[in-house]
């Protein structure tokens, strides 16, 4: 999902750096979603903070559409994923492996 945010112009080094940066943000967003699942009082404030951050990031990096939609989608999937505290690291590792593969 992160390769859809690649710009059409720029050299390979810039595109790889952007792909790496967006991959890190996706893993962070997913992990915050898992934490928000286990702390219900933080769900709405954390989601608002992440949405605001995605808008700022999309404007700053001049991302083409869909912008930060897939990053927010990863967070929403994590919020509704039934995972206990002991399984959070395993789920984050799976998403991180996918981001590294991309």
Helices and strands as residue ranges (DSSP letters): G 2-5, H 12-38, G 40-42, H 43-61, H 69-79, G 85-87, H 88-101
